[in-house]
Amino acid sequence: MSAYFAFAKSAVMTQLAYRNEVWANMFGKVVQVFARVAIWLAIYTGATSIEGITLQQMITYALLGGIVTGAIRYETIISMIGRALQTGDVAVWLLKPVSFPLYIIVSELGRAAYRLVVLVIPTVAVVALVYGMLPPASIFHGVMFLAYLALAYAIIALISTLFGLVSFWLLTSFSLEWLMQALLNLLSGQFIPFWFFPKTFGDIAAHLPFAWIVYYPAAVWLGRMDVAGTLIYFGIGCGWALLMAFGVAWLWRSASTRVIVQGG
């Protein structure tokens, strides 16, 4: 495990080496979050609440969603796998005593930790000072939000890795990045919470793994779930993460065999 910790640490140090890019990214994140909040301000014009959700709750929801999607870059995970396949570097990883998918995941999580502290939290703080942000519904919900947040990072990293490994069969990762973006925008609740979905579609989306990336962490923070529901759905989310971890291991094993056959 020390090797993977070193990979994550190296990713953080790489981010520190490009400080001007950090400031540029921070400005971009601030503009992006302000734009997202402005959309909900326009939607709520003249209304105190919609479907029982107040404007302040929606502003808080939008800010909380950015904490996950603003820190981790799923497209980086997919493109790194695709690039390693195209350049042939993946063959080198087959000879190393470490897992290539796990290397990709921990490296991006290291970069995500850096972005979270340096970019995302300051951005959320700035926007919260302007528009306001609701506190957690309770101490329990605040603590569970952190647990859901960690689970969200794990799930989005695993889903991205699954998508990236599919490129071994497609021989390209570009289309997979677009597909991942479309599914994330629609099924994670990133832009529109499931509260505003048609009931049948919302119920289905709420049980897919994408829902644990944005929707459930924000719903927990806002107190939209009781104690029992919070714990039950956290367990379901962990089950999804475990299932996808097995999926990554199986796909990598299959992809490794495919690469060896092509090279032989």
Secondary structure, DSSP 8 states (H G I E B T S, - for coil): -HHHHHHHHHHHHHHHT-HHHHHHHHHHHHHHHHHHHHHHHHHTTT-SEETTEEHHHHHHHHHHHHHHHTT--HHHHHHHHHHHHHHSHHHHHTTSSS-HHHHHHHHHHHHHHHHIIIIIHHHHHHHHHHH-----SSHHHHHHHHHHHHHHHHHHHHHHHHHHHHHHHHS--HHHHHHHHHHHHHHS-SSS-GGGS-HHHHHHHTTSGGGGTTHHHHHHHTT-S-HHHHHHHHHHHHHHHHHHHHHHHHHHHHHHHHHHHHH-
